[in-house]
């Protein structure tokens, strides 16, 4: 089992897909890394030699991935909140920060739909 950037890569997967298990590496970056060090995309993780694993580790060590990248993102969000920007306010309230509609939709950010009871409304009207 290959361990790269603190992540165990799954044995049965192609290396192109397995590298995407590292936070901060997507499909295109994975392909760029493999092209640079001349490893075939279809190579299975279990078939990698230790030299190939080391080449991948060296290439990934030049990038910001995993914990460092997460720290960078959270620092940016905290900075926005501290300086009082609208985006920081939206992050603080756990609402969409990029202008999406929230009257309907936005369920992933706002959580499960909670129906307002009609009994409460009738009691208020009397």
PyMOL commands that set and color helices and strands:
alter all, ss='L'
color gray80, all
select helices_A, chain A and resi 15-21+27-36+45-47+50-61+66-82+86-92+107-110+118-125
alter helices_A, ss='H'
color red, helices_A
select strands_A, chain A and resi 3-4+7-8
alter strands_A, ss='S'
color yellow, strands_A
deselect
rebuild
show_as cartoon
